């Protein structure tokens, strides 16, 4: 939207007046007539306003009057110099006297608000001066034409009442002038009388025309002021919309960037350190997904209010978008003070929120950088604070102060993410298989398909890229690829005469995909595998959000003939009530409950899970078995199956097939090629 500059009268008029090529300096002698504050009319004012300087019509008139007074003063000075040069000495002296008088009047009234008096005194002085100049020499008689013009000037600047007064003065002055020059007899016996009547007629015509112009001027000024007020109100509204977050009332991203740039420049110029805090809410997405966006909006408003109430007086608070907030803290003290402020933000926003009769936990991750210690530009400050926040989020810390090493880690993360986005297209993923062994027979009954990534000839550890797949949503096409590859390998083993169960992990995004069932069915039909040989491992967290939907999807898999396992059991949110609702075949004890026993209480948890599975008629498998002691403990407590480095690490399909041909016994692990290390 474009705004046009509207001025009723510019107060910053030029301080030079030009007459006939001659430049004369004229003082700017107007002022803002707001009482009681007195402004020197002799000092120029500067205005960059888009709108009229005043909504008071009288004040606008005053500005025009003082402009007229300065022009009148300069005109008399010009006349004095010109007439002296043309050797009209008497007329020149009259001009100097008029110039001096007007200058004195303007100086005396320079701080006065009685602009009408200033106007009339200027006109009166000029009238007397011009009368004297007119009668000083026949060549000067034309200056009497000033009188009709004075009616027009008075009407435009002071109104028709003043114009009427000057009309009367016109009658007297014109008659007096002709009587002075020609006398009574000559006046009525020559064409001078006709000239007098014509001049008085012109004056009368000017006056009556000015009466009409005054009403037009008044309405035009009122309309201009009304338009100015309307545009100003709209401008303020648009400015508020452009700089304020509509939901929370905080500064928005645009205004925040402006303020950050300004405060950073001030900080560098004054050598006073400042800090920029980036805040990201953990778990906010779950609120929008489960309770809806209206509750999410109320949550954001609540967070904004908490930040304003707690930090509004010592820092500037902004919302960048989504669940990201920012604090700009100037004049920071020691590192302990900034750490304490970051910790205060974490504690303020980490609690149980209650909205719409719902209670839910939220926490905050805070990262901050210092200026100028870490950054000297607004872009660097934003990037570094965001990097520190990302570090705090990744390492599950409450807050983090920026360090240069964080940028290196972030660059590596983004490089990995970029390569990962092309890995499927470049055929860089492959599967390895970890055998699952029966305690009763000691033979391999199945394998778990595990994803691996070979990037530029190097095997990237799963811990470095699996979570990146989840975050970037690349996990969905990759998960679908895993199902096809697992079915392909299962068909190959079937062709080789091995009857093996294939366990496939199901990601959260894949489980929520409406095409999940179709993807499984298409893979089964494409490779002709028996669905009874497929086992889908579901984490507990996937089952509790929408129980009815989860049950329906699991039943669809069961109808195909596949089995269902709960992966990492004991680390999620499951309860006995939930387990009874789902068509589950097997529980997998998480390796966290295996690795430390019998030296900790984890053994009690593992035995409780085994007992729970038996009571529900479910199979049970232990993950992460690495020692004979762990193996014997699980065997003693009647665990059904196990997998782990004690028997074999995840291996390529040809090495896994070699294990299928050997009758394995738990007490006699296979060759060290498959043992730990």
Number of C-alpha atoms within 10 A of each C-alpha: 3 4 9 8 11 16 16 20 16 17 22 13 15 12 13 15 17 14 11 6 7 9 12 16 12 20 22 23 26 29 23 20 21 10 9 6 8 14 19 17 22 18 13 17 17 10 12 8 10 15 22 21 20 16 17 13 15 14 18 21 19 24 23 21 25 25 20 18 26 23 18 20 21 23 18 23 18 22 18 23 15 14 16 17 11 10 11 17 14 16 23 24 18 21 27 20 17 24 25 14 18 25 17 12 18 22 15 11 16 22 20 18 19 12 25 18 14 22 24 16 17 24 22 16 18 23 21 14 21 25 22 20 24 20 18 17 12 10 11 16 18 11 15 21 15 15 25 25 16 24 28 25 20 25 23 21 23 22 22 23 12 20 25 19 12 27 25 13 18 25 19 12 18 20 16 13 18 19 16 12 15 13 12 12 9 14 19 13 10 11 11 16 16 13 13 17 15 12 19 20 14 13 24 19 12 19 24 16 13 23 18 11 17 17 13 12 16 14 12 13 17 15 12 19 22 13 15 22 16 13 16 15 12 12 14 12 11 13 11 16 13 15 17 20 19 12 13 18 16 23 23 24 19 14 19 22 17 13 17 21 16 12 17 26 15 15 18 15 9 9 12 15 19 22 24 25 29 29 26 22 21 17 14 19 15 14 18 15 11 12 15 12 13 12 17 21 17 15 21 21 16 16 18 21 16 15 22 18 9 14 18 13 9 14 18 20 22 28 25 20 10 13 20 16 24 26 25 21 21 20 12 15 12 9 11 9 11 21 15 12 16 24 17 16 24 21 13 15 21 17 13 12 15 12 14 10 5 10 10 14 14 17 20 29 29 30 28 29 28 23 22 17 10 17 18 15 15 20 12 14 25 19 16 27 28 22 27 27 27 23 25 21 20 10 11 12 16 21 28 24 22 23 16 11 9 16 16 12 13 15 13 12 15 13 11 16 18 11 14 22 16 12 16 16 9 11 11 16 18 16 18 20 24 24 30 26 25 20 21 13 13 19 20 28 17 23 23 22 25 18 19 17 21 14 16 9 8 8 12 14 12 13 8 12 17 16 12 19 18 14 11 12 14 17 21 21 13 18 21 18 17 21 24 19 17 23 26 18 18 25 19 15 17 16 10 10 9 15 17 20 22 24 25 23 21 22 19 16 17 20 19 15 13 11 12 18 16 11 16 19 14 13 19 20 12 12 17 14 18 18 21 14 18 26 24 20 22 23 21 21 13 18 22 15 13 10 13 12 13 18 15 13 16 21 18 13 21 18 11 16 15 19 23 23 25 24 22 20 23 19 14 13 13 16 11 9 8 13 15 10 12 17 16 22 18 23 24 24 26 19 18 16 24 24 18 13 17 13 8 11 11 16 19 13 15 25 19 13 20 24 17 15 20 16 9 14 12 16 17 23 23 27 21 19 20 20 15 15 12 20 21 15 17 23 16 10 13 16 26 19 24 26 27 22 19 22 29 26 21 21 18 14 18 11 14 20 18 9 18 18 11 12 11 19 17 20 11 10 16 17 10 11 11 19 15 13 9
